[in-house]
Amino acid sequence: MNSPKLLEVGDVVELKIGQKVYYKPKEKSYTSDVKVSEQNYEELVREYVVVKTEFSGGGYGHGMNDYYPNGHKVYCRKLNNQRWDANEIEVNFYQTGSFTAMIQDIVPIRKMNMSFS
């Protein structure tokens, strides 16, 4: 079985209904895992650019024998009309590991490059 390709910085992805991400709504002071649906968090169904990835999140659950490894964590910023906007919302999720917000089968739809002027 082939493992899906892990996302990289600059990959553009599209969040879809039914996927689960970590998200901090502006009206709340904490991040929670949310399932994207037509009734809840429909503002999340858009294109995002990957701004950071890392292997993190592992640890121990209920004792020394309850270990779970790090996963590939992906941080994404929502695009505004296919353009970068630093004021747009950020979501994150894991591609690997054992976490609540997992999207294992996500595929980039294009690539963006960052430039400075």
BALOBA-1460 file (C-alpha; in Angstrom, 3 decimals):
// residues 117
<rec num="1" residu="m" x="0.000" y="0.000" z="0.000"/>
<rec num="2" residu="n" x="1.388" y="3.406" z="-0.978"/>
<rec num="3" residu="s" x="1.475" y="6.111" z="1.663"/>
<rec num="4" residu="p" x="0.029" y="9.468" z="0.605"/>
<rec num="5" residu="k" x="2.562" y="12.208" z="-0.127"/>
<rec num="6" residu="l" x="3.078" y="14.483" z="2.847"/>
<rec num="7" residu="l" x="2.203" y="18.116" z="2.229"/>
<rec num="8" residu="e" x="4.972" y="20.722" z="1.971"/>
<rec num="9" residu="v" x="5.150" y="24.497" z="2.449"/>
<rec num="10" residu="g" x="3.640" y="26.181" z="-0.606"/>
<rec num="11" residu="d" x="1.201" y="23.398" z="-1.450"/>
<rec num="12" residu="v" x="-2.332" y="24.673" z="-2.042"/>
<rec num="13" residu="v" x="-5.122" y="22.418" z="-0.768"/>
<rec num="14" residu="e" x="-8.881" y="22.615" z="-0.624"/>
<rec num="15" residu="l" x="-10.750" y="21.850" z="2.594"/>
<rec num="16" residu="k" x="-13.991" y="20.012" z="1.992"/>
<rec num="17" residu="i" x="-17.120" y="19.199" z="3.936"/>
<rec num="18" residu="g" x="-16.582" y="16.297" z="6.316"/>
<rec num="19" residu="q" x="-12.897" y="16.957" z="6.991"/>
<rec num="20" residu="k" x="-11.754" y="17.697" z="10.535"/>
<rec num="21" residu="v" x="-9.278" y="20.445" z="11.467"/>
<rec num="22" residu="y" x="-8.073" y="22.368" z="14.509"/>
<rec num="23" residu="y" x="-9.447" y="25.904" z="14.331"/>
<rec num="24" residu="k" x="-9.730" y="28.908" z="16.645"/>
<rec num="25" residu="p" x="-12.805" y="30.997" z="15.820"/>
<rec num="26" residu="k" x="-12.353" y="34.731" z="16.413"/>
<rec num="27" residu="e" x="-15.047" y="34.726" z="19.091"/>
<rec num="28" residu="k" x="-13.270" y="32.075" z="21.187"/>
<rec num="29" residu="s" x="-10.019" y="32.183" z="23.112"/>
<rec num="30" residu="y" x="-9.071" y="28.572" z="22.469"/>
<rec num="31" residu="t" x="-8.476" y="26.169" z="19.593"/>
<rec num="32" residu="s" x="-10.740" y="23.168" z="19.197"/>
<rec num="33" residu="d" x="-11.176" y="20.388" z="16.681"/>
<rec num="34" residu="v" x="-14.087" y="21.048" z="14.347"/>
<rec num="35" residu="k" x="-15.709" y="19.027" z="11.614"/>
<rec num="36" residu="v" x="-16.374" y="21.097" z="8.506"/>
<rec num="37" residu="s" x="-20.042" y="20.882" z="7.510"/>
<rec num="38" residu="e" x="-22.684" y="22.890" z="5.670"/>
<rec num="39" residu="q" x="-24.306" y="23.781" z="8.994"/>
<rec num="40" residu="n" x="-21.151" y="24.517" z="10.981"/>
<rec num="41" residu="y" x="-17.939" y="26.215" z="9.896"/>
<rec num="42" residu="e" x="-18.902" y="26.468" z="6.237"/>
<rec num="43" residu="e" x="-16.501" y="29.442" z="6.058"/>
<rec num="44" residu="l" x="-13.682" y="26.881" z="6.242"/>
<rec num="45" residu="v" x="-14.564" y="25.314" z="2.873"/>
<rec num="46" residu="r" x="-12.011" y="27.119" z="0.705"/>
<rec num="47" residu="e" x="-8.477" y="26.935" z="-0.636"/>
<rec num="48" residu="y" x="-5.526" y="27.134" z="1.757"/>
<rec num="49" residu="v" x="-1.769" y="27.385" z="1.361"/>
<rec num="50" residu="v" x="0.507" y="25.314" z="3.591"/>
<rec num="51" residu="v" x="2.638" y="27.736" z="5.633"/>
<rec num="52" residu="k" x="4.403" y="25.305" z="7.982"/>
<rec num="53" residu="t" x="4.803" y="21.590" z="8.632"/>
<rec num="54" residu="e" x="6.399" y="19.717" z="11.509"/>
<rec num="55" residu="f" x="6.526" y="16.335" z="13.192"/>
<rec num="56" residu="s" x="5.032" y="16.879" z="16.651"/>
<rec num="57" residu="g" x="2.243" y="16.010" z="19.068"/>
<rec num="58" residu="g" x="3.399" y="12.631" z="20.312"/>
<rec num="59" residu="g" x="3.447" y="11.676" z="23.954"/>
<rec num="60" residu="y" x="2.009" y="9.416" z="26.598"/>
<rec num="61" residu="g" x="-1.676" y="8.827" z="27.231"/>
<rec num="62" residu="h" x="-2.588" y="6.845" z="30.339"/>
<rec num="63" residu="g" x="0.819" y="5.646" z="31.453"/>
<rec num="64" residu="m" x="4.259" y="4.656" z="30.257"/>
<rec num="65" residu="n" x="2.945" y="1.887" z="28.000"/>
<rec num="66" residu="d" x="0.405" y="4.166" z="26.296"/>
<rec num="67" residu="y" x="2.763" y="5.961" z="23.916"/>
<rec num="68" residu="y" x="1.708" y="7.543" z="20.648"/>
<rec num="69" residu="p" x="4.284" y="8.875" z="18.162"/>
<rec num="70" residu="n" x="4.636" y="12.297" z="16.583"/>
<rec num="71" residu="g" x="2.599" y="12.993" z="13.474"/>
<rec num="72" residu="h" x="3.035" y="15.178" z="10.412"/>
<rec num="73" residu="k" x="1.273" y="18.405" z="11.433"/>
<rec num="74" residu="v" x="0.247" y="20.842" z="8.683"/>
<rec num="75" residu="y" x="-0.520" y="24.542" z="9.263"/>
<rec num="76" residu="c" x="-2.548" y="26.270" z="6.526"/>
<rec num="77" residu="r" x="-3.644" y="29.855" z="5.882"/>
<rec num="78" residu="k" x="-6.890" y="30.482" z="3.986"/>
<rec num="79" residu="l" x="-6.480" y="32.189" z="0.629"/>
<rec num="80" residu="n" x="-8.546" y="35.223" z="-0.339"/>
<rec num="81" residu="n" x="-9.522" y="34.908" z="-4.023"/>
<rec num="82" residu="q" x="-6.511" y="32.630" z="-4.583"/>
<rec num="83" residu="r" x="-4.167" y="35.242" z="-3.085"/>
<rec num="84" residu="w" x="-2.193" y="35.389" z="0.157"/>
<rec num="85" residu="d" x="-3.847" y="37.375" z="2.956"/>
<rec num="86" residu="a" x="-2.083" y="37.500" z="6.324"/>
<rec num="87" residu="n" x="-5.385" y="38.420" z="8.001"/>
<rec num="88" residu="e" x="-7.181" y="35.254" z="6.916"/>
<rec num="89" residu="i" x="-7.818" y="32.372" z="9.308"/>
<rec num="90" residu="e" x="-5.366" y="29.572" z="9.968"/>
<rec num="91" residu="v" x="-6.212" y="25.916" z="10.505"/>
<rec num="92" residu="n" x="-4.048" y="22.912" z="11.208"/>
<rec num="93" residu="f" x="-4.379" y="19.157" z="11.073"/>
<rec num="94" residu="y" x="-2.305" y="15.992" z="11.035"/>
<rec num="95" residu="q" x="-1.634" y="13.754" z="8.054"/>
<rec num="96" residu="t" x="-0.079" y="10.947" z="10.096"/>
<rec num="97" residu="g" x="-0.265" y="9.723" z="13.671"/>
<rec num="98" residu="s" x="-3.185" y="9.243" z="16.000"/>
<rec num="99" residu="f" x="-4.930" y="12.575" z="16.459"/>
<rec num="100" residu="t" x="-8.475" y="13.971" z="16.482"/>
<rec num="101" residu="a" x="-8.071" y="16.258" z="13.462"/>
<rec num="102" residu="m" x="-6.656" y="14.019" z="10.727"/>
<rec num="103" residu="i" x="-6.767" y="14.426" z="6.947"/>
<rec num="104" residu="q" x="-4.724" y="11.620" z="5.463"/>
<rec num="105" residu="d" x="-5.943" y="11.674" z="1.867"/>
<rec num="106" residu="i" x="-5.499" y="15.351" z="1.006"/>
<rec num="107" residu="v" x="-3.792" y="16.152" z="-2.303"/>
<rec num="108" residu="p" x="-2.310" y="19.500" z="-3.391"/>
<rec num="109" residu="i" x="-4.164" y="21.201" z="-6.240"/>
<rec num="110" residu="r" x="-1.267" y="23.538" z="-7.113"/>
<rec num="111" residu="k" x="1.854" y="25.157" z="-5.652"/>
<rec num="112" residu="m" x="2.491" y="28.739" z="-4.516"/>
<rec num="113" residu="n" x="5.856" y="30.466" z="-4.128"/>
<rec num="114" residu="m" x="6.610" y="33.192" z="-1.617"/>
<rec num="115" residu="s" x="8.525" y="36.228" z="-2.767"/>
<rec num="116" residu="f" x="9.563" y="39.476" z="-1.123"/>
<rec num="117" residu="s" x="9.784" y="42.919" z="-2.657"/>
